[in-house]
Each structure stands twice: as C-alpha cells, then as structure tokens.
Amino acid sequence: MTAIAAAPAELDPQHAEIVSVTLPLIGAHIDEITTEFYRRLFANHPDLLRNLFNRGNQAQGAQQRALAASIATFAAHLVDPQLPHPAELLSRIGHKHASLGITAEQYPIVHEHLFAAIVAVLGADTVTDEVAAAWDRVYWIMAQTLIDIERALYAAAGVADGDVYRRVRVVSRLDDPSGAVLLTVRPVGGGFPEFLPGQYVSVGVTMPDGARQLRQYSLVNAPGEDLTFAVRPVAAVGDQPAGEVSTWIASNVCVGDILDVTVPFGDLPAPTGDQPLVLISAGIGITPMVGILEYLAANAPATPVQVLHADRSDVSHPLRERQHELMAQLKNGSLDVWYEDGLTAGRAGVHPGLLTLDGIELPATAEIYLCGNNGFVQAVRTQLLARGVPATRVHSELFSPNDWLLS
C-alpha cells in the first residue's frame, strides 16, 4: 500500500538557473510567504480551516513552516540532483494527504494563493514573468508527483480518489492508566481494506463550534475487522494550546457513538519477519510500535525484536501493560525503557534519564523504526547515523507536520 515517489521531472536549464539564483531570496522570505498564503487561502476558503486543516498547527505556525520547508527542499533538489532525493519526504506527505482525502482538484487552489502570496511579499518587480514561470514549474512538478502518489494510494485501497471516510461505531473504550484512551471501532457499512502494522487513520469529529476537525491516530491492534487507535489528550503548555480534538474525544466519545474514520494509510514498511527489528519510541510515539508488536505476536513471534522506549515516568508510559504482555509473547524480544523521573530505575531494563544508545548493541542488519516528538526523532536519528546505520534502514514517523526535518 506504500507508494514511493519516482525521481521528479527535471527543470529545463533556464528555469533551473532562475530557481537557483532566487532560491536564497525565496528562502529568506519563506515564512512571510507562507503566512500570507494561508491568510489568503483561508480568507477565500474559510471552510478549509474549519473542516480540513488542523487549527492547532495553524495557530502555532507548524503547518506554515512545513509547507515552506517542503517546497524549498524539493526546489533545492531540482537544481542540485546531488542533494538527498526527496522521495521519502514526498511519500510521507502523499500518505498524509490521502488520509485527509486530498484530490488533484485542490492543487490549483493552493497554486493560486501561493503565487499571489509570493508576489505580495517580494513585489512584482522581483517576481518577473521569468521568475514566476520558473517557480510555477517547480510547483507543478511537486504537485504532479504528489497527485500521482495519492492516486496510487487510493487505487491500492480500492477507493475512488478522496473517498476515504467511513462511518464507524465505537464498540469499545478503554481508559489507559497513562491518560490515553483506546477506542475500537467497527464499520457501519462497507469494511476497511487490510491495513499494515504502523499505519494510521484520520478521525473526523464535529467540534462545539460546528467545525469538522481531523486528526490522525496510529492503529494499535493486529490487522482484522475492527480498528483500534489510541488518543491521548494534549494539555496546554506555554504558548502551545491544548489539543482540541484529542481532548474532545477523550472527554466525550462513548461506546455506541458514531465517528468518521478513514481507511488506513502510512508509509512505515511492513516487517517481514526475516530481519531483526529495533523499535524506538517516546511518549505516545509508542502507538505504531505497539501495532507492530501486535502484528509480530500474531504472525511472526520468532522475529528478533529490540524495543527501546522513553517516557517521563512509568505512570505516563502509554500502553505499558500491553507492551509488556506482547513482549512476553515474542520468543526473541528485549525491552529497555528510560524514565526521566528515575523513580523506578534499577529494575531490569529500566534506566533513569533520557534515552541514549550508548552501551546499546544493535543488530547489524536490523530495520529500525523510530517515532516520537520532533526533538526526540532528530536526536535518536543523529545517534543512529553517527553509528554508521544506513539511513535506508531507519524508518521514522512524526506526529506533526514536520516531515521535512527528516530530509
């Protein structure tokens, strides 16, 4: 079900030269451009902010930075093919777009307001017809690459383009001691296609103000008829607002309720059982790892698997009991955890402080899965690459629109 982008089309030499010369200027003003883009987009299409885009990410500027960095990363590769290929970046974006039901018809809307924003910020004297034509080519190469990925994902899922939402009934709710809520849902009508361990769904809920907000949650059960995903309420911290959808779900959703849930997507490669695995997570980043462990326990219990998890404490550790139950079912599994508070350190496999790979032996041929917040993923990924682990064997998942950080 994973679609990998082919090598992007090339720019012609004239366009490549213009993009190369103007890329530093665009880059220097990219935050202003994307802020102006979203202002124009939502002013003309307010329904997109209410019913598609994550309002929390918009308020914090995360979505703006993600768009800016993704376009800049893509443009840089087009003018310098020696830079790392953006295929993984595009694949991750394509899966997230598919999970939101994005279709080709929406790309011209983005184009219209993005280029209006570029002119508004840089001025018509700077954005000449030649400059606009060169960057127009960059945009449509990237857009067509994503459109092709998304169409392939829809076809693989057996759905029409964008037709990803299904009505489901909540058949079980389990409140985890960590504060996370596990919801199991069952389709009311047609079923879901077979999903892969580590994939996620988008969940749509109608908020008190009438807005329909969407959020993505990893599946934590083995593939089957029902889907189980974990939701952890996010408290407000500093300038970061509380997670409105997660908090609403945890406070309001009960057994018997009806939700809108998409067919599953996500480009973490499915484990084959032929190679050892290392699963590294922090906080709620444990959820795709639990989904992988469920799959292994049911289908390949002899797979060598090394699990490393970091959390604030054993109390905040999501799905801790289930993680231990699954590890007991795996014949060649090991578990190490790190707790910042250090209160339960000293037991076998429990360490105080932050997760570190110092002193941890990793199988030379292991496929490594990594999930957590931005800082955690970047820090561990840096440690892995410094130890000579090939980037092709490190598979990362971020729970925020910052896929460009891994490129």
BELKALIN-V224181 format. One record per pair of residues at least 6 apart in sequence whose C-alpha atoms are under 6 Angstrom apart, sorted by the first residue. I is the first residue (numbers start at 1). J is the second residue. D is the distance in Angstrom with one decimal. If there is no record, write none. Layout:
{{I & J & D} {I & J & D}}
//
This chain:
{{1 & 156 & 5.8} {2 & 267 & 5.3} {3 & 149 & 5.8} {4 & 91 & 5.4} {5 & 87 & 5.0} {15 & 134 & 4.7} {16 & 79 & 5.4} {30 & 68 & 5.9} {33 & 117 & 5.5} {33 & 118 & 5.6} {34 & 64 & 5.5} {36 & 117 & 5.4} {37 & 113 & 5.6} {37 & 114 & 5.0} {37 & 117 & 5.0} {41 & 113 & 5.9} {50 & 211 & 4.8} {51 & 211 & 5.8} {51 & 212 & 4.5} {51 & 213 & 5.4} {57 & 63 & 5.6} {63 & 401 & 5.9} {66 & 401 & 5.7} {66 & 402 & 5.4} {70 & 404 & 5.7} {77 & 83 & 5.6} {94 & 146 & 5.6} {94 & 149 & 5.9} {94 & 150 & 5.5} {95 & 265 & 5.8} {95 & 266 & 5.5} {98 & 150 & 5.7} {99 & 202 & 5.9} {101 & 162 & 3.9} {101 & 164 & 5.9} {102 & 162 & 5.7} {103 & 162 & 5.7} {104 & 147 & 5.9} {154 & 161 & 5.6} {164 & 262 & 5.0} {164 & 263 & 5.5} {165 & 261 & 5.4} {165 & 262 & 4.2} {166 & 260 & 5.6} {166 & 261 & 5.4} {166 & 262 & 5.8} {167 & 187 & 6.0} {167 & 188 & 5.7} {167 & 259 & 5.9} {167 & 260 & 4.9} {168 & 185 & 5.8} {168 & 186 & 5.2} {168 & 187 & 4.2} {168 & 188 & 5.1} {168 & 258 & 5.6} {168 & 259 & 5.4} {169 & 185 & 5.3} {169 & 186 & 5.4} {169 & 256 & 5.8} {169 & 257 & 5.6} {169 & 258 & 4.6} {170 & 184 & 5.8} {170 & 185 & 4.4} {170 & 255 & 4.9} {170 & 256 & 5.1} {170 & 257 & 5.4} {171 & 184 & 5.7} {171 & 185 & 5.5} {171 & 255 & 5.3} {172 & 183 & 5.8} {172 & 184 & 5.0} {172 & 255 & 5.6} {173 & 182 & 5.7} {173 & 183 & 4.7} {174 & 181 & 5.8} {174 & 182 & 5.0} {175 & 181 & 4.7} {178 & 315 & 5.7} {178 & 316 & 4.6} {178 & 317 & 5.9} {178 & 318 & 5.2} {180 & 231 & 5.5} {180 & 232 & 4.1} {181 & 230 & 5.5} {181 & 231 & 5.1} {182 & 229 & 5.7} {182 & 230 & 4.4} {183 & 228 & 5.5} {183 & 229 & 5.6} {184 & 227 & 5.5} {184 & 228 & 4.2} {185 & 226 & 5.8} {185 & 227 & 5.4} {186 & 226 & 5.0} {192 & 263 & 5.9} {195 & 223 & 5.9} {197 & 291 & 5.3} {197 & 292 & 4.9} {198 & 288 & 4.4} {198 & 291 & 5.7} {198 & 292 & 5.9} {199 & 218 & 5.9} {199 & 265 & 5.4} {199 & 266 & 4.5} {200 & 217 & 5.3} {200 & 218 & 4.0} {200 & 219 & 5.3} {200 & 264 & 5.4} {200 & 265 & 5.6} {200 & 266 & 6.0} {201 & 216 & 5.4} {201 & 217 & 5.6} {201 & 262 & 5.4} {201 & 264 & 4.8} {202 & 215 & 5.3} {202 & 216 & 4.2} {202 & 261 & 5.7} {202 & 262 & 5.3} {203 & 214 & 5.5} {203 & 215 & 5.4} {203 & 260 & 5.8} {203 & 261 & 4.6} {204 & 213 & 5.7} {204 & 214 & 4.5} {204 & 260 & 5.1} {205 & 212 & 5.5} {205 & 213 & 5.7} {206 & 212 & 4.3} {218 & 229 & 5.7} {218 & 287 & 5.9} {218 & 288 & 5.5} {219 & 228 & 5.6} {219 & 229 & 4.5} {219 & 291 & 6.0} {220 & 228 & 5.7} {220 & 229 & 5.5} {220 & 287 & 5.8} {220 & 290 & 5.5} {220 & 291 & 4.0} {221 & 228 & 5.6} {221 & 291 & 5.3} {221 & 294 & 6.0} {222 & 294 & 5.0} {222 & 295 & 4.9} {231 & 246 & 6.0} {233 & 246 & 4.8} {233 & 247 & 4.5} {234 & 242 & 5.4} {234 & 243 & 4.7} {235 & 242 & 4.6} {236 & 242 & 4.0} {273 & 300 & 5.7} {273 & 303 & 5.3} {276 & 304 & 4.7} {276 & 305 & 5.7} {276 & 366 & 4.7} {277 & 305 & 4.6} {277 & 366 & 5.1} {277 & 367 & 5.0} {277 & 368 & 5.9} {278 & 305 & 5.7} {278 & 306 & 4.6} {278 & 307 & 5.8} {278 & 368 & 4.7} {279 & 307 & 4.8} {279 & 368 & 6.0} {279 & 369 & 4.9} {280 & 308 & 4.7} {280 & 309 & 5.7} {280 & 370 & 4.9} {281 & 309 & 4.8} {281 & 370 & 5.8} {281 & 371 & 4.9} {281 & 372 & 5.6} {282 & 309 & 5.5} {282 & 310 & 4.5} {282 & 311 & 5.7} {282 & 372 & 4.9} {283 & 311 & 5.3} {285 & 371 & 4.9} {285 & 372 & 4.3} {301 & 330 & 4.8} {302 & 331 & 5.3} {302 & 332 & 5.9} {304 & 332 & 4.7} {304 & 333 & 5.7} {305 & 333 & 4.7} {306 & 333 & 5.7} {306 & 334 & 5.0} {307 & 335 & 4.8} {308 & 336 & 5.0} {308 & 337 & 5.7} {309 & 337 & 4.7} {310 & 337 & 5.6} {310 & 338 & 4.7} {310 & 355 & 5.7} {311 & 317 & 5.8} {311 & 339 & 5.1} {312 & 339 & 5.2} {312 & 340 & 4.8} {313 & 339 & 4.8} {313 & 341 & 5.8} {336 & 349 & 4.5} {336 & 350 & 5.9} {337 & 350 & 5.0} {338 & 350 & 5.9} {338 & 351 & 4.6} {338 & 352 & 5.5} {338 & 355 & 5.5} {339 & 352 & 5.2} {339 & 353 & 5.6} {340 & 352 & 5.8} {340 & 353 & 4.2} {340 & 354 & 5.9} {342 & 352 & 4.2} {345 & 351 & 5.0} {345 & 352 & 5.4} {367 & 393 & 5.1} {368 & 393 & 5.9} {368 & 394 & 4.9} {369 & 395 & 4.8} {369 & 396 & 5.9} {370 & 396 & 4.7} {371 & 396 & 5.8} {371 & 397 & 4.9}}
//
